[in-house]
Every structure is written in structure tokens, then in C-alpha cells.
Amino acid sequence: MFTDIEGSTSLLQALGDRYPEVLADHHRLIREAFARHGALERGSAGDGLYFVFGAAQAAIDGQLAVAG
């Protein structure tokens, strides 16, 4: 699965100096949610992450984590 923050350029402009903290929180939430399902992180670029996993529930839990 590839993740991406929709509208990240606008978010960066709106948050300014706070953006790195928000991005770090986003990545932490995704990593924690996916790790609970044994997902393996294979890479990252900008605001995106790349994971492999066997259970679709990992993707659902990741989405719920950042929405919550």
C-alpha cells in the first residue's frame, strides 16, 4: 500500500512551521496501525509511505487512526 496526504501542499502552506510535526504524527499513526497487523514498511518519500501486508484490515485501521 502506498499512502499519501491529500492536499499536502496546501496543508504545508497553511501550517507553515507546524507541518513537520503534523507529518511526523501522521507517519507515527500509520506505522503503529500497520505494525499491529505485521505490515512491513518498504519505503517513504515526502508525505508518502509504502507498506506490504497480508490483511486488508491493516489499511482500514490506518485510515481510522489518522481520521480519529
N, C-alpha and C positions, 0 to 999 in steps of 0.2 A: 504494500500500500504506500502510495505517495501522499503526504499531507501538504497542505498549503493554506495560508491565511488569506481568505478572500479579501481583497481591498487593502492589502498590507501597505501599499504605497501611500494611500490616503491616511491609513492609520498612523504610519510613521510621521507624516506631516502634521497630523492632529496632535499626536502625543509628544513629539519632539524628543527631549532628553529622557522621557519616561519609557520610550519604545523598547529599549533593550531589556528592561525589567519585565515588561509585559510579554515580550517574546520568550524570555527565559522561563517565565511562569507557564506559558503555553507549551513549550517543549517539555517541561517537567511533568505537566499533567498528562500529556500524550504518552510520554515514556513510562510513567507509572501505570497508567491504564493498560497499555500494551504489555508491559512486563508481567502483569497478573495473568496473562494468557500465554506466557512463554515466547512472546514475539522477539525477534532478533532485529536490532537496528543495523541497517546496512549502509546508511549514509545520511548526509544532510547538505543542504545548500540554501543559503539565505533563510527564509522562514519555513522552508520545507524539510520534511523528514521522510526517510524511506525505510520501511519495515517489511519483514516477511513473517507470516504466522499462518497457522492452520485453522484457526477458528474465527469465523466472521464476527462472533461476539466481541472480539478484541476491537474491531472497528467501531462497533456500536458503543462500547464502553469509553473509547477515546473521544467520540463525539459528545457523549453525555458529560464527560469530565470537563471539557472546555466550555460547554453550554451552562454548566451548573453554577 
